Amino acid sequence: MNTHIYLYGPESETIDLREIREYLLEKFPFQIKIRDNIFSSSPEHTEFLAKELAKCRVRDICKKISDFEPLYGEIEFEKRVLTGKSRVLGVLYDGLDLSALIRKIIPTEELHVSNLHLVFTDRLIATLQDRYHARIVILGIPVVISITGMIEAPAKPKEYYIAKQKLAPFGIPPETIKDQFKGRFIDYEDERLTEIAKGYVMQGIVYHFTHEAFCENKDCRLYNAHWQEDMIHAQTSDPEFCERHKKIIEKIATGRYEGN
Ligand SMILES: [Zn+2]
């Protein structure tokens, strides 16, 4: 079966999709295609999409509220984002709702078992447990990967929060504190975002074939990091994968993967 991977770009140019494509081509003999942002690819549906996206917003951090009509201002905001006039920062979306919406947008004939749809977004996504928690990746069909999630979901070093708390009453801007912790967490427009993104793409691909989410090994790119420092370590250390996942990935690449 010939596997096709579709990589959909985020709303703004936060990562280098061509570099990610090259990385994947070194690992797999798959067809890999780069596509535009999934939401802005059909301008004739802006009205519909704006309303549907506004419906995906998290209304209450503690519970899911489904039965509501989005506000006029929220729909207008989504229209501005869809047409590139606004950025998406500051809004939290239900990751599963967003994933379900994307399934509606992908043409039915492309929702084939040998196709993988990996959708990047600048939108911050969350899933509900005891309350909503920000996520980097939603595994499923499609795989949704949030660039903002890489920055906002894993916690920064504890010392950073302590320093921020101590200095805030004196009006010292957060940027000054960020400088002191440079390298220990990923920030907006960070040059490491593309490198980090590769690991989450691999999580999506491995999940597609194995239905196993994440790895327990902190050195493996499939590790589900809750701290920025752990994420940076997992995504930039060598070797890339634990022994077990290295073998699984080789089997996937050579068409020999038949379960564990
Ligand atoms: Zn692993």
Residues whose N, C-alpha, C, O or C-beta is under 5 A from the ligand:
A	BS01	ZN	C215 N217 C220 L222 C242 H245
